[in-house]
Amino acid sequence: MKAYELLLASSLSFAFLVLIFRPLEWAFPARKDQKFFRPDWWTDLCFFLGQYLFWGGLMIAVLTHLSSSVSGLVPADFREAVAAQPWWLQAVEVIFLSDFMVYWGHRLQHRVGFLWKFHSIHHSAEHLDWLAAHREHPIDTVYTMTLINLPAFLLGFPLETLTGLIAFRGIWAIYIHTNVRLPIGPLRMLIGAPELHHWHHDKDRDAGNYANVSPLMDLLFGTYYCPDHEPAEFGLKNPIPKIVHKADHREGSIKETDDQPGIFWVFRDAETSLFTRSTSVWRK
């Protein structure tokens, strides 16, 4: 895809998401005082552009390579039997399987220090809405999408089934981050909702609610948590340091500063954070 086509597709996707989720946030706000251009809005826009313009293609390349490399691990007869099932049964099986994988993979992200260093980027958002859903490190994105999709590829689910469900899960992942609180009552025990995921983004690192489409896995494994009010604060107990690396041309070295906007990340050897911005996008 050419550069201008990619930009056009990203612009249309942005407009589509605004048209879907902004009216919901206006009609059913979880935090009524939160504005459209809230703090860190431009930061999350940079992440949105990064996903659509750069590491979305990386994710597709990784999945394609892995699915072709390990497809022979499952007997062909079994794969053909899976593909021969009715589409609705395939959809149910893929959703259940991917939610199981997401639950345990997501739970590991909060327990394993190495994975948390990547995933903490996502949890650094202090204001949740549809745009904040895109605040992810690219390695975190590849990890999650591999967990969701690769097992279904291996088991022989046809690409047609997976394509629709990938799109559905993507929209759903955005929805559960929206600044929305819908009056769904007991249905929140069956359907993943923003009010559930908002508590996952509470400042407690292990706040529960690790599932995505349905809270079934959280209910089964004892991590379901949903009080009748919003969390007091989102974000991290130990915020990612506002340190960036900027070339000092006079000294030919790296100099730390925190006053320049940007979107790129570099590795940083620290316990509290693995990444800092090459030019700062953390602003409070």
N, C-alpha and C positions, 0 to 999 in steps of 0.2 A: 504494500500500500504506500502511495506517495505521501509526502509530508503534508501537502495541502488537504489530501483526502483524510488523513489522520486527524488533522486539526478540525476539519468540518465534522467528522464523526464525533469527536470529543465535545464540540460545541453543541451538537444536536443532543447528545447524551445528557449534557448539563441542563439544557433547556427542558428536556423530557422529565428529568428528575425534579427540577424546580416545579414544573406544572403538576406533578403527582403529589409531592410531599409538602410543598409550601402551603397549599390550602389546608391540608390536614393539621399542620403546625399552627396555623392561624385559628382554625375552628376548635381544636382540642389541645391547647397548649398544656404541657406538663409544668412548665415554668412560664407564667404569663408575662413576666417582665423581661424575658429574653428577646432581644432584637434580632433581626435578620443578619445585620452586620455586627455580630457580637464579637468580643475579643477573640483573637486568633482565627478569625474567619479567613483571612488571606493566607495564613499558614495552611489551613486545611484545603484551600483552593489549590495551593501548590502540590499538596499530596494527591488531590484529585487528578491534576494534570499529569503528575508523575505516573500514576496508575494507568491512565488511558493512553499516554503518549510513549511511555517507556517500558515499565516492568510488567504491564499486561502482556506484551509480546513475549517477554522472558518467561512468564508463567506458561503460556501456550507451548513454547518451544520445549520447556522442561517436561511437561505432561506428555507431549507427543513422543518425545524421545523415550521416556520411561515406559509408556504404555506399549510401544513397539518392542522395547528391549526385553520386557518380562512377560509378554503375552503368552509365551509358551509354557509358563509355569502351571497353568490350569489346563486340564485335558480339553481337547477341541469338542468332544461330544458334550461335555458339561456346558461349555460356552454356547454351543448351538442350541441346547435345550433352554438356557436362560433367554437367549434372543428370540426364541419361538413363543414366549409367553405373551399374553395380551398386554397392550401398552399400559393399561391402568395398573395391572399387577406389577409390571416393571417399575412404574413410577413409585408405587408404595414401597417396594423393596429398596429402591435406590435412596429414597428419602430416609427410611429407617436405617439403612446401612451407613449412609453418610452422616446422619445425626449421631450415630454411635461412635463413628470415627472422630467427628468434630468434638464430641463431648470429652473423650479421653485425651485427644490431642490438645484440646484447649486447656484441660485440667493440668496436663503436663507443662504447658507454657507458664502456668502460675506456680508450679512447684519446682521445676528444674531451672537452676540459676542461668544457665547458658541460653535457654529458650526465652526466659523472662527478659533478658537484656534486649532481645529483639521486640518482644511483645509489649514491653513497657512503653514503647513509643506510642502504640495505640492507646494505652491507658493514661497517657500524659494529657489527653484532652480534658479540659476543665469545663467545657460547655458542649453539651451533646445536641446534635441535630443531624439531618440527613447528610450534610457535608462532612461532619466529623467522623462519619463511618469510614471515610477514605484515608484517615491518618494511620497508615501502616508502613512499616519498613518492608521493602521488597522481599527480603528473605522470609519475613513473617507471612507475607502473602503467598509465596511459593509453597511454604510449609503447609499452610492451611488448605490451599487448593489441591495440593497433592493428596493430603489425607482424605479430602472430600471425594475426589474423582478417580484416583488411581485404582482403588479396590473394585469399583464398578466396572472400569475398563477391563481389569483382569478377569472378572467373573463373566464377561461376555455381553454386558448390556450394550445394545447398539448405540451408535453415535447420535442418532435422532432422538432417542430417549434422554440421553445425557445432555445434549445441547439445550433442550427446553428446560431441564431441571437446573442446569448451571445458571441460566438466565434468571429462573425463579428464585434460586437461593441467593443470587446476587442482589436482587431487588429486596428480598426479605431481610438480608443482612443490613441493608441501608435503612429499611423501615424500623428495625428494632433499635436503631440509634436516634431516631427522630425525637424532636421535642414534642412528643405526643403522649397523651394519656386518654385512651378510649375507654368508655364505660362498658367493658365486655363481661364483667362479673365473673362467674365460675368458669367461663371459657378460657380464662388465663391459665387454668390447669391443663388445658389441652393445646393451646395455641401460644407460640412464642410471641411476646408483646413487648413494646418499649418499656413498660413499667418493670418488667422482669430484668431486662438487660440494663436498665438504668442502675439497678441495685448491683449488678455485676461490675459496673463502673464506679461504685462507691470507692472511697479511698482505701478500703481494706483490700489487700492484695488477693485474698482468698474469700471473696464475698459470695461465691456460689453462682448458680445460674449459668452454667457453662454450655448448655445446649443452644440450638439455633432455631430451627423451625418449630419444634415442640419441646416443652419442658419435661417430657416423659423421662428422659435419662436422668435429669436432676431429681425427679420424684423417686425413681428407682434406686438411685445411689445416694440419696440423702443430702443433696446440695441445693434443693429448691428453697428460695427465700424471697418473699415478696410482701413486705408490710404495705399498709394502705396509704402510704405517703411517699413523697420523693426523698431521695438521699439529700443530706445537707450539703455535701460537696462531692464533686467528681475530681478525678486526677490521681496523683501519686502522693503518698506520705513523704517520700523522699524525691522531690522533683528532679528531673534531669537538669544538670547544671547548665546555666546560660553561658556556655563557653564556646567559642568558635575559633577556628584557625584561619588566620589571614596572613598571606605572604608579606613579609617585611622586606621590600626590595632593597632598602638601604643596607640591611645587614645580611641579606641572603638567607634568612631563617624564617621560622614560623613564629608568629606573634599572636597572642590571645587577645581577642576583643569581643564585644557583645552588642555592637550597635549597628550591624549591617544586616539588611534583609536578604534572604536567599533560601534555597531548598535542598542543597546537597549535603550528604552525610559522609563522615569519615570514621574509621575505627578509633576507639579510645580505650586504653587499658585502665579501667577503673572498676571498682566493685559496684558502684551505684549506677553507672551508666556505661554502655558500650559505644554510644554514638554521641557526637556533637555535630553541630552544623558548621559547614565550611563558611557560611555566612549566616548570621543569626536569624531564625524564624520564631524563636521563643520570645514572646512579648507578654507581659502582664500589665 
